[in-house]
Amino acid sequence: MHILVTTPKSEMENSAIEGHTIEKGGYWFRTFKFRPKIDIGDRIYFTEGGVITGFGVVFEIRQVSMGQKCDVTGRLWGDKGNYMVKYKDWKWLVDKIPFKGFQGIRYIDRLNLDKKKLRL
């Protein structure tokens, strides 16, 4: 099952910096207070600035014993017991899909979205 999350406006600059860093090799991660209903190989889509921009492919899901430090920003994300979803292989959507930002996650199969634009 694929998920959709929002990059908050306050984090968009960091997200761009991380993206340029990861292009040279590495991965991104996102922490959650619960385990999302996703598996290895599923996609994590992002909405930024009112549009779904692209997705990464999940390669690891694990519960963390302490927060994870971001190598780019130096910030500590998540708390003990949170779940970390690691993803890589970023793909930009050719046709951006309008979608207002939100808190939490949304499951793609429960949304009325153009599956062709999502590259499914």
N, C-alpha and C positions, 0 to 999 in steps of 0.2 A: 504494500500500500504506500503510495507517495504522499508526502505532506507539503504544506505551504506555510511559510513563516514570513514575518516582516523584519526588515532591517529598519530599526528606528531612525528617524531623521538625525538624531544626535550621534549615530554611529556610522552614517554613510561615508564620511571622510575616512574613518578607520577602515571601513570595508573596502574602499578603493585602494588604500595603501596595502592592505592584506592581499587583495587580488593581484596587484602587480608583483608582490613578493612571491606568492604561490605559483605564478606563471613559470618561475624558475625551478619549481619542484617543491613538493610539500603537500599539505592538506589544510583544510579549514575544520573547525569544530563548532558545535553549538551545544550548550548545556540546557537540560530540562529538569524540572522538579519531579517528573514522572517519566516512565519509559514509553515513548511514542510507539504506536502500533505499526512499526516498520521493520523491515529486514535488510540484511546486506544485499546490495544491488538495487534497492529502491532509490527513489530520487527525493531530494529536498529542494523544493522550489522557493524562490524569494520574491517578495513584492517590495519594491523600493520606489518612493516618490509616486505612488499611485498606479504602478504597473508591475506585472510579473515580468521579471527581466531574464531569468535563466534558472538553471538547476545544477546541482552537483550530485554525484553518485555515492551513496552511503557504502563505506567499507568496514566500519567498526561501530559497534554500539556497546557501551559498557557503563557499569555503575562506578562512580569515582569515590575514592577514599578521602580525597581532599580536592580543593579547587584546581583547575588547570590554568597554568600561566600561558598567556599568548606571547609567542616569540616576537611578534611585530610591535604590539602596544605595551607589553610588559604587564598588562592587567591580569588579575586573577578572576577567573570565571567559574561559577558553580560552587556548590557546597558539598560537604560529605553526604553521600547518599543520592546525590543528583545523578542523572544519566548524561553521558557524553555521546554525541553522535558525530563521528568523523566522516568527512566527505571530500571527494576530489573530482577530477575530470570535469571541470566546469564547462557548461555549454550555454551560450547565449541563445535566447529565443530570437528567431528572425522577426517574427511579428509579436511585438509586446502586447500583453493582454491587460486591459484596465482592471485594476483590483485595489480597492482602498485598503490601507494598512489596518492592522488589528493586533490585539495581544493574544498570545497563546499560539496554537497551531490549528490548521484546517486540514482535513483529509481530502485530497484531490478528487477521489472517486465520489465524494458526497457533494461536490460543487458542480454547478452548471457552467462548465467551461468548454471551449472549443478544443477537443482532444488533439486535433491536427496541429494547432498552434503550439500545444504543449510538447509536441514531438513524441507522442505516445504511439 
